[in-house]
């Protein structure tokens, strides 16, 4: 039978394959629990994303795992919040998984979306809590081309195994410690089994504790983590997600009252009576502080007992940038195994026909992308409604080849959200840039300047039109609080909460030349800023810098046959820079011909020639002048 995307009915199953009366899922059949869980987990990731970002060294040290996990789950939370009030728990999980898949960001976000899809599939089939968690772990692991241990995948496996052990005979009340060493609490104590019977609270508490133990052990399983002295960022994110599930289950069970002392009590207890041992950090044995139904604001410190970890070397000792003031972690280079060697991150959503043919798409795409890059993850599948949807992720130094693979996979469907980012340009900074282009060869050039690039066409496949949501996700992916949008839909009408940035400015960029010139004006190193005497960055108005550069730009579109004459007319004594963008069908000697004309018309001017990768013989010529364009040229 074909698995379904986000838990929907399979294409080959009849209408009664999963009747409603068979869909009861222990704990997660409660829509209130699902809503509380997704909201609480999203809030936890939002609160802790900076801390997780700062320990992100695998698969690449791009300092964005916490942000990517948050942005991914936020999409799912919005879908759950928007669902009708009478939506069942299983259908809420389906909505959560589908929205997370479509909105997934980064390697870790894509893996989390597939973990959620595994939950939804198992929920649709009427599984127990352990069924959901074990299926989620298996789905996440199967989506990764080369799984590594000591990561979010290992933590997910541990959670599933502990949940299965907790549901087995002897794993319930009075059963003692749950799991084979994987269900210890934050302070190393066994999980309390005070819950009556083997209920969902007991099971998810065991799962969360096992994931936490796995996260704490990750530094000893992965060399790059050991070198940096940090725990795996993705595993930490999953710990937060699972602990939010424990909190939601405790709320649903009415088992998490506030203590008289104003502290918190262990899930599954009443007024602290009969509760299990607490962690050294003061949290519950399960690692969860439940106070007025919410997680404590210092969750990571409490859950992982950070003070027990070895001290982290100074950033200067590792030769890497220091984190924000007061941070206790730093970023390390990838280990000698070559993890994270691809400089560009490519992500795309693929939509195609469903049915049996969809079964082989993910595996084929995963294998093909692994030939041109690393950190390959492909998630998704049959939607159960005649279509299938996948999200693909790869780090690559061969963007052109990866795009050919994407286009080949989309021959019977379409691509959307084609997202290119340079990994070394990631991180928190003042200004970010989003650029849209239909030139696949130019996408890598723009990404290398620090922009997040949205590819709108130029490949041998249909590419869906950009939406405001696409632009908003890309803006959040810059990691900046203020973002310039070049040639993208105007999303400024959306709320700040939807955009997750402080300021969003749309800059008119009707051609690719405008985007190239704008990014050149900002320089190749983002963030933009100049150190003052104290070493701090003075605020810089990136919008003003770009506006000034574009004010002196005139762009002409022509063909290869007419390009020389067009440049002869456009260039003059005041010309300082000429940017020529050449489509794939342009003769190879055209660049030399343009250089000769420019040497004649403006000997001191610089010529920048870039390929677009688009089919055809089109040429875009942009001339920059020390004197701004005339009134008629300004609108060209």
C-alpha positions in Angstrom: 0.0 0.0 0.0 1.2 3.5 -0.8 2.0 5.7 2.2 0.2 9.0 2.1 1.4 12.5 2.6 0.4 14.0 5.9 -1.8 11.0 6.8 -4.3 11.3 4.0 -6.1 8.2 2.6 -4.0 6.3 0.2 -4.9 6.5 -3.5 -5.7 2.8 -3.8 -7.7 2.4 -0.6 -11.5 2.5 -0.5 -13.5 5.0 1.5 -13.8 2.8 4.5 -10.2 1.9 4.7 -9.8 4.0 7.8 -13.2 4.6 9.3 -13.5 7.2 12.0 -14.2 4.7 14.7 -10.9 3.0 14.0 -8.9 6.2 14.2 -8.6 6.5 18.0 -5.0 7.3 18.9 -4.0 7.1 22.5 -3.4 10.7 23.5 -3.1 12.2 20.1 -6.7 11.6 19.2 -7.5 14.6 21.3 -7.6 17.7 19.1 -7.1 19.9 22.1 -3.9 18.1 22.9 -2.6 18.5 19.3 -3.4 22.2 19.3 -1.8 22.8 22.7 1.3 20.8 21.6 1.9 22.5 18.3 1.4 25.9 19.9 3.7 25.1 22.9 6.4 23.5 20.7 6.4 26.5 18.4 6.7 28.9 21.3 9.6 26.8 22.8 11.5 26.8 19.5 10.9 30.5 19.0 12.2 31.2 22.5 15.3 29.0 22.2 16.2 29.3 18.6 19.1 31.6 19.1 20.6 29.2 21.7 20.2 26.3 19.3 21.6 28.3 16.4 24.8 29.0 18.4 25.5 25.3 18.8 24.8 24.4 15.2 28.0 22.8 13.8 26.6 19.8 11.9 26.1 19.2 9.0 27.5 22.7 8.4 28.3 25.5 10.9 25.7 27.8 9.4 24.2 28.8 12.8 20.5 28.4 11.7 19.2 25.1 12.9 17.1 26.6 15.7 15.7 29.2 13.3 14.9 26.6 10.7 13.2 24.3 13.1 11.1 27.2 14.4 10.2 28.4 10.9 9.2 24.9 9.9 7.0 24.2 12.9 5.5 27.7 12.8 4.0 26.9 9.4 2.4 23.8 10.9 1.2 25.6 13.9 -0.6 28.2 11.7 -2.3 25.4 9.8 -3.5 23.8 13.0 -4.7 27.1 14.4 -6.6 27.8 11.1 -8.3 24.4 11.1 -12.1 24.3 12.0 -12.9 23.8 15.6 -14.4 20.3 15.0 -11.3 18.9 13.3 -10.2 15.6 14.7 -6.8 15.0 16.2 -5.7 12.8 13.3 -6.7 15.4 10.8 -4.9 18.1 12.7 -1.8 16.1 12.6 -2.2 15.8 8.9 -2.6 19.5 8.5 0.4 20.1 10.7 2.6 17.7 8.7 1.6 19.0 5.3 2.1 22.7 6.2 5.5 21.8 7.8 6.5 20.0 4.7 5.6 22.9 2.4 7.2 25.4 4.7 10.3 23.4 5.8 13.6 25.3 6.0 17.0 23.8 6.1 18.2 20.3 6.6 16.8 20.1 10.1 13.5 21.6 9.2 13.0 19.1 6.3 13.8 16.2 8.7 11.4 17.5 11.3 8.6 17.8 8.6 9.1 14.1 7.7 9.1 13.2 11.4 5.7 14.9 11.6 4.5 13.2 8.5 5.3 9.8 10.1 3.2 10.8 13.1 0.3 11.7 10.8 0.5 8.5 8.8 0.5 6.3 11.9 -2.3 8.4 13.4 -4.5 7.9 10.3 -4.0 4.2 10.7 -5.1 4.2 14.3 -1.8 3.6 16.0 -0.9 3.9 19.7 1.4 6.7 21.0 4.4 4.4 20.5 3.3 3.5 17.0 3.2 7.2 16.1 6.7 7.9 17.6 8.4 4.8 16.1 6.8 5.5 12.7 7.9 9.1 12.9 11.5 8.1 13.6 11.6 5.6 10.8 10.2 8.1 8.3 12.7 10.8 9.3 15.6 8.4 9.0 14.5 7.0 5.6 14.3 10.5 4.2 18.1 11.1 4.7 20.5 9.9 2.0 23.4 9.3 4.5 22.1 9.2 8.1 24.6 10.2 10.7 24.4 9.1 14.4 24.5 11.6 17.2 21.9 13.7 15.4 18.1 14.4 15.5 17.7 11.0 13.9 19.3 9.2 16.8 17.2 11.2 19.3 14.1 10.3 17.3 15.0 6.6 17.3 15.6 6.7 21.1 12.3 8.4 21.7 10.4 5.8 19.6 12.2 2.9 21.3 11.5 4.3 24.8 7.8 4.8 23.9 7.6 1.2 22.7 9.2 -0.1 25.9 6.9 2.0 28.0 3.8 0.5 26.3 5.1 -3.0 26.7 4.3 -5.3 29.7 6.3 -4.2 32.7 6.8 -0.8 31.3 3.8 0.8 32.9 3.0 1.7 36.5 5.5 0.1 38.8 7.7 -0.9 35.9 10.6 1.1 37.0 13.0 2.8 34.6 11.8 2.9 31.0 14.0 1.9 28.1 17.5 0.6 28.0 19.3 3.5 29.6 17.6 5.9 27.2 14.8 7.2 29.4 16.8 8.9 32.1 15.8 12.3 33.2 17.8 15.5 33.0 19.7 14.6 36.1 20.3 11.0 35.2 17.4 9.7 37.3 14.9 7.2 36.0 11.5 8.5 34.8 8.8 8.3 37.3 6.1 5.7 36.6 3.5 7.3 38.9 1.0 7.6 36.1 -1.9 5.3 36.4 -1.5 2.6 33.8 0.4 2.9 30.6 -1.2 6.2 29.5 -0.1 8.6 26.9 1.5 10.9 29.4 3.7 8.1 30.7 4.7 7.1 27.2 5.5 10.5 25.9 7.4 11.4 29.1 9.6 8.3 28.6 10.1 9.2 24.9 11.1 12.8 25.8 13.5 11.6 28.4 15.1 9.2 26.0 15.5 11.9 23.4 17.1 14.1 26.0 19.6 11.4 27.0 20.4 10.9 23.3 21.0 14.6 22.8 23.3 14.7 25.8 25.3 11.8 24.4 25.5 13.3 20.9 28.8 15.0 21.6 30.4 11.6 22.1 29.0 10.2 18.8 30.0 12.8 16.3 33.5 14.0 15.9 32.5 17.5 14.8 30.4 18.0 18.0 33.2 16.7 20.1 35.7 19.1 18.6 33.4 22.0 19.2 32.3 20.8 22.7 28.6 21.2 21.9 25.5 19.0 21.6 23.7 18.4 18.4 21.4 21.3 17.5 18.8 19.2 15.7 18.5 16.8 18.6 18.1 19.7 21.0 15.2 21.0 18.9 13.5 17.6 19.0 13.9 17.6 22.8 11.9 20.8 23.0 9.2 19.5 20.6 8.8 16.3 22.7 8.8 18.1 26.0 6.1 20.3 24.7 4.2 17.2 23.9 4.7 16.0 27.5 3.3 19.4 28.8 0.3 19.1 26.5 -0.4 15.5 27.6 -0.1 16.6 31.2 -2.6 19.4 30.7 -5.0 17.0 28.9 -4.6 14.6 31.9 -5.1 17.3 34.4 -1.8 16.1 36.0 0.3 19.3 36.2 -0.9 21.5 39.0 1.3 24.4 40.2 3.0 23.7 43.5 2.3 25.7 46.6 5.9 27.0 46.5 5.4 28.5 43.1 7.6 25.8 41.5 6.6 23.0 39.3 5.8 19.4 39.8 6.5 16.3 37.7 4.0 15.3 35.1 1.7 12.6 36.3 1.6 13.8 39.9 -0.7 15.8 42.0 0.6 18.5 44.2 4.0 16.7 44.0 2.7 13.7 45.9 4.3 10.5 44.7 6.3 12.3 42.1 9.5 11.1 40.7 12.9 12.6 41.5 13.7 16.0 40.1 16.7 17.1 38.0 19.6 19.0 39.4 18.4 22.0 37.6 15.1 22.0 39.5 12.9 20.6 36.7 10.7 17.6 36.9 12.2 14.1 36.5 10.9 14.1 33.0 12.8 17.3 32.4 9.6 19.3 32.1 8.6 22.3 34.2 4.8 22.6 34.1 3.7 25.9 35.5 0.3 27.2 34.6 0.4 24.9 31.6 3.5 26.3 29.9 7.2 25.4 29.6 9.7 27.3 31.7 11.5 30.1 29.9 14.9 28.6 30.4 14.1 25.3 29.0 17.4 24.3 27.4 19.4 25.2 30.5 17.1 23.1 32.7 16.7 20.2 30.4 20.3 19.7 29.5 22.0 20.9 32.8 24.4 23.0 30.8 26.6 23.6 33.8 27.6 19.9 33.6 29.0 20.2 30.1 32.7 20.9 29.4 33.7 24.4 28.8 33.6 25.6 25.2 36.8 27.0 23.6 36.8 30.7 22.8 35.8 31.6 19.3 39.3 33.0 18.7 40.8 29.6 19.6 38.7 28.0 16.9 39.3 30.7 14.3 35.5 31.3 14.0 33.3 34.3 14.7 32.1 34.7 18.2 28.4 34.4 19.0 26.3 37.1 20.5 27.4 38.7 23.8 27.0 36.4 26.7 26.7 33.2 24.6 28.5 30.1 26.0 28.9 28.3 22.7 30.6 28.8 19.4 30.8 27.6 15.9 33.3 25.1 14.6 34.4 24.1 11.1 33.0 20.8 9.8 35.1 17.7 10.7 37.5 15.9 8.4 34.8 13.6 7.1 33.9 16.4 4.7 30.4 16.9 6.1 28.9 20.1 4.8 31.3 20.5 1.9 28.7 21.9 -0.5 28.7 25.7 -0.4 25.2 26.3 -1.7 21.9 25.1 -0.2 19.2 24.2 -2.7 15.7 23.5 -1.6 12.6 23.0 -3.7 9.1 21.6 -3.6 8.2 19.1 -6.3 4.5 18.4 -7.2 3.7 15.4 -9.4 1.2 12.7 -10.0 0.3 10.4 -7.2 -0.4 6.6 -7.2 2.1 3.8 -7.4 4.5 5.8 -9.6 5.1 8.2 -6.7 6.7 5.5 -4.5 10.0 5.6 -6.3 10.3 9.4 -6.8 11.8 10.2 -3.4 14.4 7.4 -3.5 15.4 8.3 -7.1 15.6 12.0 -6.3 17.6 11.3 -3.1 20.1 9.1 -5.0 20.5 11.6 -7.8 21.1 14.6 -5.5 23.6 12.6 -3.5 25.7 12.4 -6.7 26.1 16.1 -6.8 26.0 17.1 -3.1 25.6 16.2 0.5 23.2 16.7 3.4 20.5 15.3 1.1 17.0 15.0 2.5 13.9 14.3 0.4 10.5 14.1 2.2 6.9 13.8 1.3 4.9 11.5 -1.0 1.4 10.7 -2.2 -1.2 13.1 -1.0 -4.0 10.6 -1.6 -5.9 12.9 -3.9 -4.2 12.1 -7.2 -1.1 14.2 -6.6 2.1 13.9 -4.6 4.3 16.6 -3.0 7.9 16.4 -1.9 10.4 18.8 -0.4 14.0 18.3 -1.3 17.2 19.6 0.3 20.9 19.4 -0.7 24.2 21.2 -0.1 26.1 21.4 -3.3 28.9 23.0 -5.3 27.2 22.0 -8.5 24.0 24.0 -8.5 23.6 23.6 -12.3 23.6 19.8 -12.1 21.3 19.8 -9.0 18.8 22.0 -10.9 18.9 19.7 -13.9 18.0 16.8 -11.5 15.1 18.9 -10.1 13.8 19.7 -13.5 14.0 16.1 -14.6 12.0 15.0 -11.6 9.4 17.6 -12.3 8.8 16.7 -16.0 5.4 15.3 -15.1 4.7 18.0 -12.5 6.0 21.3 -11.4 8.5 23.0 -9.1 7.9 25.7 -6.5 9.8 27.5 -3.7 13.1 26.9 -5.5 15.4 28.4 -2.9 19.2 28.9 -3.1 21.4 30.2 -0.3 25.1 30.4 0.4 25.8 28.6 3.7 28.7 30.8 4.8 26.5 33.9 4.4 23.9 32.5 6.9 23.6 33.9 10.4 22.1 36.7 12.5 23.0 40.1 11.1 21.4 43.5 10.6 20.4 43.4 6.9 19.3 40.5 4.7 18.5 40.4 1.0 16.1 38.3 -1.0 16.5 38.3 -4.7 14.2 36.6 -7.3 15.5 35.6 -10.7 14.6 33.4 -13.7 18.3 32.9 -14.5 19.5 29.6 -13.0 23.3 30.3 -13.6 22.9 33.7 -11.9 21.2 32.2 -8.8 24.6 30.9 -7.5 26.3 34.2 -8.2 23.6 36.1 -6.3 23.7 33.6 -3.4 27.4 34.0 -3.1 26.9 37.7 -2.3 24.8 36.8 0.7 21.3 36.9 -0.8 18.6 34.3 -0.4 17.6 33.6 -4.0 14.2 32.5 -5.3 14.4 30.9 -8.7 11.3 31.7 -10.8 12.2 29.8 -14.0 14.9 29.1 -16.5 14.9 25.4 -16.0 13.4 22.7 -18.2 10.3 22.4 -16.1 7.3 24.4 -15.0 8.0 26.7 -12.0 5.1 28.0 -10.0 4.7 31.7 -9.6 6.1 33.2 -6.4 3.6 33.9 -3.6 3.9 36.4 -0.7 4.4 33.3 1.5 7.4 32.3 -0.5 8.9 35.7 -0.2 8.1 35.8 3.5 9.8 32.5 4.2 12.9 33.6 2.2 13.0 36.8 4.2 13.0 34.8 7.5 15.7 32.5 6.1 18.1 35.4 5.8 18.5 35.4 9.6 18.3 39.2 9.6 15.9 41.5 11.3 15.6 43.9 8.3 15.3 42.6 4.8 15.4 44.1 1.3 13.3 42.2 -1.3 14.6 42.6 -4.9 12.1 41.7 -7.6 9.8 39.7 -5.3 6.1 40.0 -4.5 5.3 42.9 -2.2 4.6 41.1 1.1 4.7 44.2 3.3 0.9 44.0 3.8 1.4 40.9 5.9 1.7 41.2 9.6 5.1 41.3 11.4 4.1 38.0 13.1 3.7 36.3 9.7 7.0 37.7 8.4 9.0 37.2 11.5 11.2 40.2 10.6 11.3 43.7 12.1 11.3 45.6 8.7 10.7 44.5 5.2 11.4 46.9 2.3 10.5 46.0 -1.3 13.0 47.5 -3.9 11.8 47.6 -7.5 14.1 45.4 -9.5 12.5 44.8 -12.9 15.5 43.0 -14.3 18.3 40.7 -13.2 20.8 43.5 -13.7 19.1 45.5 -11.0 19.6 42.7 -8.6 23.3 42.3 -9.6 24.0 46.0 -9.2 22.1 46.2 -5.9 24.1 43.4 -4.3 27.4 44.7 -5.7 26.7 48.0 -4.0 26.2 46.3 -0.7 29.5 44.4 -1.1 30.1 40.7 -1.0 30.1 40.5 2.8 26.9 40.7 4.6 26.2 41.9 7.2 26.6 45.5 6.0 28.4 47.8 8.5 31.7 49.4 9.4 33.4 48.9 12.8 33.6 51.9 15.0 36.5 52.6 17.4 35.0 50.2 19.9 34.7 47.4 17.4 30.9 47.6 17.1 29.1 47.9 13.8 27.7 51.3 13.1 24.1 51.1 11.7 24.0 51.2 7.9 21.0 52.1 5.7 21.2 49.3 3.2 18.1 50.6 1.5 19.7 54.0 0.8 22.9 52.3 -0.5 20.9 50.3 -3.0 18.7 53.2 -4.0 21.7 55.3 -4.8 23.3 52.6 -6.9 20.1 51.9 -8.9 19.6 55.6 -9.5 22.6 55.6 -11.8 21.7 52.5 -13.7 20.2 52.2 -17.2 19.2 48.7 -18.5 18.6 47.7 -22.1 17.4 44.4 -23.2 18.6 43.2 -26.6 19.8 40.1 -28.6 23.2 38.8 -29.2 23.1 40.1 -32.8 22.4 43.6 -31.7 24.3 43.7 -28.4 27.5 45.4 -29.7 25.6 48.2 -31.3 23.4 48.6 -28.2 26.5 49.0 -26.0 28.1 51.4 -28.4 25.0 53.6 -28.0 24.7 53.2 -24.3 28.3 53.6 -23.2 30.0 57.0 -23.0 32.7 59.1 -21.2 30.7 59.0 -17.9 30.2 55.2 -17.9 31.8 53.5 -14.9 30.5 50.0 -15.0 28.8 47.8 -17.6 27.0 44.6 -16.6 26.2 42.2 -19.4 24.0 39.2 -18.7 24.2 36.6 -21.4 21.7 33.8 -22.1 22.9 30.3 -22.9 22.5 30.7 -26.7 24.8 33.7 -27.0 28.0 33.2 -29.1 31.1 32.5 -27.0 33.0 35.5 -28.5 30.4 38.1 -27.7 32.0 39.0 -24.3 35.3 39.9 -26.2 33.4 42.0 -28.7 31.6 43.9 -25.9 35.0 44.5 -24.1 36.4 46.0 -27.3 33.5 48.4 -27.7 33.7 49.5 -24.1 37.5 50.1 -24.4 36.7 52.4 -27.3 33.7 54.2 -25.7 34.8 54.3 -22.0 38.4 53.1 -21.5 38.3 53.4 -17.7 35.0 51.5 -17.3 34.7 48.0 -15.9 32.9 45.2 -17.7 31.1 42.5 -15.7 29.9 39.6 -17.8 27.7 36.9 -16.2 25.9 33.9 -17.8 22.2 33.5 -17.0 21.7 29.9 -17.9 18.4 30.8 -19.6 17.8 29.3 -23.0 17.9 31.8 -26.0 20.2 34.5 -27.2 19.0 37.4 -25.0 21.4 40.0 -23.6 20.8 42.4 -20.8 23.1 45.4 -20.7 23.3 47.6 -17.6 25.3 50.8 -17.7 26.2 52.7 -14.5 27.3 56.3 -14.8 28.8 58.9 -12.5 25.9 61.1 -13.7 22.5 59.7 -13.1 20.2 58.7 -16.0 18.1 61.3 -17.7 14.3 61.5 -17.1 13.5 59.3 -20.0 16.2 56.6 -19.2 15.2 56.4 -15.6 12.1 54.5 -16.4 13.8 52.2 -18.8 
